[in-house]
Amino acid sequence: MEIEAIRAAYRRYARIYDAVFGPILHPGRKQIIDALNCRPGETILEVGVGTGLSLPLYPGNVKVTGIDISTEMLEKARARVNEGGLSQVQAVLEMDAEDLRFPDSNFDKVVAMYVVSVVSDPSRVVEEMRRVCKPGGEIFIVNHFRARNPVIRLLEGLLSPLAKLVGFHPDLALEDLLEKTRLDVVDIRSTNLFGYWKVLRCRSSARGPRHLDADDATPTSTLEEYSK
């Protein structure tokens, strides 16, 4: 999907997003925030903050920056920050997730909630997340990935041509994303209804992308568990 198609999709969703996607995706948001294990003073970037549904979940002693490409969604996020007095939110900015306007190694932790399947280049977004995360920091992703069940996978494939209309890629495969990005995956867990979404916790390293191969015990075992 091109960036204008993404903007158009979320322009349509802005008014109904909280009602439609708020409750059903809330467990994943809560699971991510809990997994962050936030420490006082930590800087956190949330990529694709949307209407800001996750922002009240962050503890008050961290510094959160949220970015999104949708003007309409960000208006709701800023209203949520103001009305809720969310002092932990430092800024809510309009920005392309594939071209983050932050310096390298700028944040302690970087989060993407339900984002990587709604962008034109998921690998590019992951690379940008890694670039702006400090060495030794952590990257967290919660997202739907292509199902392993053949029947569900068939349905996702049928929806793929409608990606521009529905606003996401229903056939994004986790294995492909990990292969392309070489994310240093620590843990993969299921979340939300029927465990249909996955939560990834990854390490950020100054050494650059790391290969997932037979000698890499942690990511390999994680993927084996996921594939069961």
Secondary structure by P-SEA (a helix, b strand, c coil): ccaaaaaaaaaaacccccccccccaaaaaaaaaaacccccbbbbbbcccccccccccccccbbbbbbbccaaaaaaaaaaaaaaccccccccccccccccccccccccbbbbcccccccccaaaaaaaaaaaccccbbbbbbcccccccaaaaaaaaaaccccccccccccccaaaaaaaccccccccccccccccbbbbbbbbbccccccccccccaaaaaaaaaac
